[in-house]
Amino acid sequence: MTPTELRNQRLGQKMIKHLERRHFDAYYCATGKEATEKVIQLIPDGSSVTWGGTMTIRNLGIPELLKQRGSLDVWDRDTVETPEEKQEMYHRAFHADYYLSSANAITEDGVIVNIDGNGNRVAAITWGPKHVIFVIGMNKVTQDAEAALKRARSTASPINAARFDINTPCQIDGLCHNCNSPQSICNYIHFLRNSSKPGRIIVILVGETLGY
């Protein structure tokens, strides 16, 4: 085990205790492969499942594995084309049994921070789907909520602006300008402190670099 792997494992185990104190179900997986297997295991046959705009879930190949399973009702938001279809899918997600997401940042004591442009992801995380499963790489762990917000705004948001090729100042120079751009993807800031319904939120920490 490398020093980084050892550090991630030790910190991850400590974070699980904090997450459970916040009424989340929490797991630590050393690799993305293990995390993928855990996600598949957690979703029972017959469940409806969808996901937000997360590259972590996509890069791990989870959507394809869910479809291949054949016993799930998979709502693939990546197959819709028109704005109207996207809006319909965003609303449909509130009725899913399982909603998959990652996070822009998570604190060492278990506060999860996300920033959205449209707000559909943070809305679904907050209320609607019966369960929310987070898959979060340990590269997104920060010391506290202030650092988590800085990571979300200064690291994740400029990268996502480049991914979507939108017209924002951070797309030009990679820096957060605290802008009010019409295409801003930093319109809704979400701090998830506790799960109001114990066990609704499931967090899988992964000892690898995942997503942005």
Salt bridges, closest charged atoms under 4 A:
GLU37 OE2 - LYS33 NZ 2.70
ASP45 OD1 - ARG69 NH2 2.82
ASP76 OD2 - LYS67 NZ 2.28
ASP78 OD1 - ARG58 NH2 2.69
ASP97 OD1 - LYS130 NZ 3.48
ASP109 OD2 - ARG22 NH2 3.39
ASP116 OD1 - ARG121 NE 2.82
GLU146 OE2 - LYS150 NZ 3.78
ASP173 OD2 - HIS177 NE2 2.87
